[in-house]
Amino acid sequence: MTLLDAPTYDTRRANRNRNLLIAAVAVVLLVGITGFLGFFTGHGWFFNTVPSEHRVNKFLDTVEAKDFTKAYALWNNDPDWQKHPEQYKLYDFNQFQKDWGPTSDYGVIRSHKIAIVKAVGNGVVMGVNINGGKTPLFMRVDNKTKQIGFSPIELYVGP
């Protein structure tokens, strides 16, 4: 076969190759943008902290509704905690009510906003502004047990 004996032009094949190239470039751009935005928002690749954020939002919504029994169940990730309260004697329901009830340091909790989130170790740490406060309360959700707790780690929020 010589240069002058080139095969005939296949329009279907050319269109298919063009569409595959466009799709591949679009996927690469989407993954890159998602990772880039995730780096700056603290969500990491593919927003892996979103389930933990949802869990803390649900917990705090329950506290705002003053349903402390349900909130304690979310805190411990145990809807049947009342059947075996001895398992939670290190942080019992009475102490929980003191920390989250109307006599807490925050008073009656009416609103919350997650200010910062970061995956740290085997959990997710987040700073939550309660009742419009400027200093966040740092909470942690364990990836394995899904229990919520106070975080010993504080994240830098900035000036």
Stockholm file with secondary structure:
# STOCKHOLM 1.0

chainA/1-159         MTLLDAPTYDTRRANRNRNLLIAAVAVVLLVGITGFLGFFTGHGWFFNTVPSEHRVNKFLDTVEAKDFTKAYALWNNDPDWQKHPEQYKLYDFNQFQKDWGPTSDYGVIRSHKIAIVKAVGNGVVMGVNINGGKTPLFMRVDNKTKQIGFSPIELYVGP
#=GR chainA/1-159 SS CCGGGCCCCCHHHHHHHHHHHHHHHHHHHHHHHHHHHHHHHTCTGGGTTHHHHHHHHHHHHHHHTTCHHHHHHHHHTCTTGGGCGGGGGGGCHHHHHHHHSTTSTTCSCCCEEEEEEEEETTEEEEEEEETTCSSCEEEEEETTTCCEEECSCCCCCCC
#=GC SS_cons         CCGGGCCCCCHHHHHHHHHHHHHHHHHHHHHHHHHHHHHHHTCTGGGTTHHHHHHHHHHHHHHHTTCHHHHHHHHHTCTTGGGCGGGGGGGCHHHHHHHHSTTSTTCSCCCEEEEEEEEETTEEEEEEEETTCSSCEEEEEETTTCCEEECSCCCCCCC
//
